[in-house]
């Protein structure tokens, strides 16, 4: 028979390693949550200004769209009494009205760029230097 080898005892792991890892994860999570809360708090003015601007633009676009819709409804109600050239003129005017509304909506969407504090930023200087 071969001689028995002495059994090695397994080393006990220190409970400090998982506790340290858990502490690091907790600190990182707290920093992440705190940072997100701070960003949210600081952007409230910008969000409020953006909401006001978008609401004003949306109101104008909705009113124009409602006017076009009522014109289209009136045309559809009288379509049978229209002759072909008159109908074509009315349809062309509706298409033009819709294109005008679309271009005004696009221009309004690009208007008034805001800085991070919700204020409208000044137009760029023609020389390229800041004021």
For each residue, the residues with C-beta under 8 A, 3 or more apart:
1:
2:
3:
4:
5:
6:
7:
8:
9:
10:
11:
12:
13: 17
14: 17
15: 18 19
16: 19 20
17: 13 14 20 21
18: 15 21 22
19: 15 16 22 23
20: 16 17 23 24
21: 17 18 24 25
22: 18 19 25 26
23: 19 20 26 27
24: 20 21 27 28
25: 21 22 28 29
26: 22 23 29 30
27: 23 24 30 31
28: 24 25 31 32
29: 25 26 32 33
30: 26 27 33 34
31: 27 28 34 35
32: 28 29 35 36
33: 29 30 36 37
34: 30 31 37 38
35: 31 32 38 39
36: 32 33 39 40
37: 33 34 40 41
38: 34 35 41 42
39: 35 36 42 43
40: 36 37 43 44
41: 37 38 44
42: 38 39 45 116
43: 39 40 46 47 116
44: 40 41 47 48
45: 42 48 49 117 118
46: 43 49 50 114 116 117 118
47: 43 44 50 51 118
48: 44 45 51 52 118
49: 45 46 52 53 114 118 119
50: 46 47 53 54 114 118
51: 47 48 54 55
52: 48 49 55 56
53: 49 50 56 57 112 114
54: 50 51 57 58
55: 51 52 58 59
56: 52 53 59 60
57: 53 54 60 61 105 108 109
58: 54 55 61 62
59: 55 56 62 63
60: 56 57 63 64 104 108
61: 57 58 64 65 101 104 105 108
62: 58 59 65 66
63: 59 60 66 67
64: 60 61 67 68 101 104
65: 61 62 68 69 101
66: 62 63 69 70
67: 63 64 70 71 97
68: 64 65 71 72 94 97 98 101
69: 65 66 72 73
70: 66 67 73 74
71: 67 68 74 75 94 97
72: 68 69 75 76 94
73: 69 70 76 77
74: 70 71 77 78
75: 71 72 78 79 82 87 90 91 94
76: 72 73 79
77: 73 74
78: 74 75 81 82
79: 75 76 82 87
80:
81: 78
82: 75 78 79 86 87 90
83: 86 87
84: 87 88
85: 88 89
86: 82 83 89 90
87: 75 79 82 83 84 90 91
88: 84 85 91 92
89: 85 86 92 93
90: 75 82 86 87 93 94
91: 75 87 88 94 95
92: 88 89 95 96
93: 89 90 96 97
94: 68 71 72 75 90 91 97 98
95: 91 92 98 99
96: 92 93 99 100
97: 67 68 71 93 94 100 101
98: 68 94 95 101 102
99: 95 96 102 103
100: 96 97 103 104
101: 61 64 65 68 97 98 104 105
102: 98 99 105 106
103: 99 100 106 107
104: 60 61 64 100 101 107 108
105: 57 61 101 102 108 109
106: 102 103 109 110
107: 103 104 110 111
108: 57 60 61 104 105 111
109: 57 105 106
110: 106 107
111: 107 108
112: 53 120
113: 120 121
114: 46 49 50 53 118 119 120 121
115: 118 119 120 121
116: 42 43 46
117: 45 46
118: 45 46 47 48 49 50 114 115
119: 49 114 115
120: 112 113 114 115
121: 113 114 115
122: 131
123:
124: 128
125: 128 129 130 131
126:
127:
128: 124 125
129: 125
130: 125
131: 122 125
